[in-house]
Amino acid sequence: MTTISQTAGRSLRSSSSDGFFRKLASGAYALFDLLERRSAVKTLNDLDDRALRDIGITRSQIEDAVYGQAKAELARYL
């Protein structure tokens, strides 16, 4: 009986707004992550082939090295 009265006293508005802000924050983090990774791709593309070879990647591997598995996860936010 106490559980029912405690549950009935809760506001539905706070839980729905919490979900909204969680989704908003998740989208913002995904956007910042995407922008940071794009910057890394640009920086690596600016390197010459010798510098890329020194860090162990070729020019064709730049995006795979930066994005890895996260590329598919970021695509769902775009």
Secondary structure, DSSP 4 states (H G I P E B T S, - for coil): -HHHHHHHHS-HHHHHHHHHHHHHHHHHHHHHHHHHHHHHHHHHHHS-HHHHHHHT--GGGHHHHHHTTHHHHHHTT-
